[in-house]
Structure formats: structure tokens, C-alpha cells
Amino acid sequence: MKVVVDLKKCSDHGQCVFAAPEVFELDDRGELTFRKLAKDVYVTGELDESLRDSVEEAADICPMQAIEIED
């Protein structure tokens, strides 16, 4: 499983951080840390299946629907 974050849609609300803190994190400016690694779209490396439930919750509660899961 990989997580795809559309950073153009993301507004850094941080709901994903509460749902899946093992995957998502905000920096000291309150921005998703993936912004340091990409400008438009960030794709994680392969994530452990044990994180699926929390990542699915993060995708579901994202107000901007900026998170997708790839199998």
C-alpha cells in the first residue's frame, strides 16, 4: 500500500495527523511535512498493511479529499 497526497488540494487542516500519526506529520509552521519533499503530489514508499485502517480513516476525514490509497 502507498499513500498519494495531492499537495495542491491539501490545506494543512491536520486531520490526517490525528488519524494516522505514523504516516502524517505537521512541521513547526503547521504544514504537512510532505511539502518539504514534493510540490504537487507526494507518493509514500510502500507502507505496512498494519497501517491501512488508520490511513483509510485519514483519507476519509480529509476535508479536502487530498489523500488516496494505492494498492
PALUM-132737 format. One record per residue (C-alpha): x, y, z. Coordinates in steps of 0.1 Angstrom, whole numbers, padded with zeros to 4 digits, always signed. Layout:
PALUM-132737
XYZ
...
***
This chain:
PALUM-132737
+0000+0000+0000
+0011+0035-0009
-0004+0068+0001
-0008+0096-0025
-0012+0131-0012
-0023+0158-0036
-0005+0188-0021
-0024+0212-0043
-0056+0202-0027
-0042+0198+0008
-0049+0228+0031
-0029+0215+0061
-0060+0210+0083
-0041+0183+0101
-0070+0158+0105
-0047+0131+0088
-0022+0136+0116
-0047+0127+0143
-0059+0097+0123
-0025+0083+0112
+0003+0099+0131
+0026+0071+0120
+0023+0084+0084
+0014+0121+0086
+0031+0149+0105
+0029+0187+0106
+0060+0208+0108
+0066+0237+0131
+0048+0260+0107
+0017+0238+0107
+0023+0224+0072
+0023+0188+0062
+0059+0176+0062
+0055+0161+0028
+0057+0197+0014
+0094+0196+0020
+0097+0166-0003
+0073+0175-0032
+0054+0204-0046
+0023+0189-0063
+0019+0153-0054
+0037+0131-0029
+0037+0093-0030
+0049+0074+0000
+0071+0044-0002
+0054+0010+0004
+0037+0011+0038
+0030-0018+0061
-0005-0032+0059
-0009-0027+0096
-0013+0010+0089
-0042+0005+0065
-0071+0012+0089
-0056+0045+0102
-0046+0056+0066
-0081+0049+0053
-0095+0069+0082
-0072+0098+0073
-0083+0097+0037
-0120+0096+0048
-0118+0125+0071
-0096+0148+0050
-0118+0178+0044
-0101+0184+0010
-0101+0148-0001
-0064+0151-0009
-0054+0116+0002
-0057+0084-0019
-0045+0049-0012
-0028+0028-0039
-0026-0010-0036
***
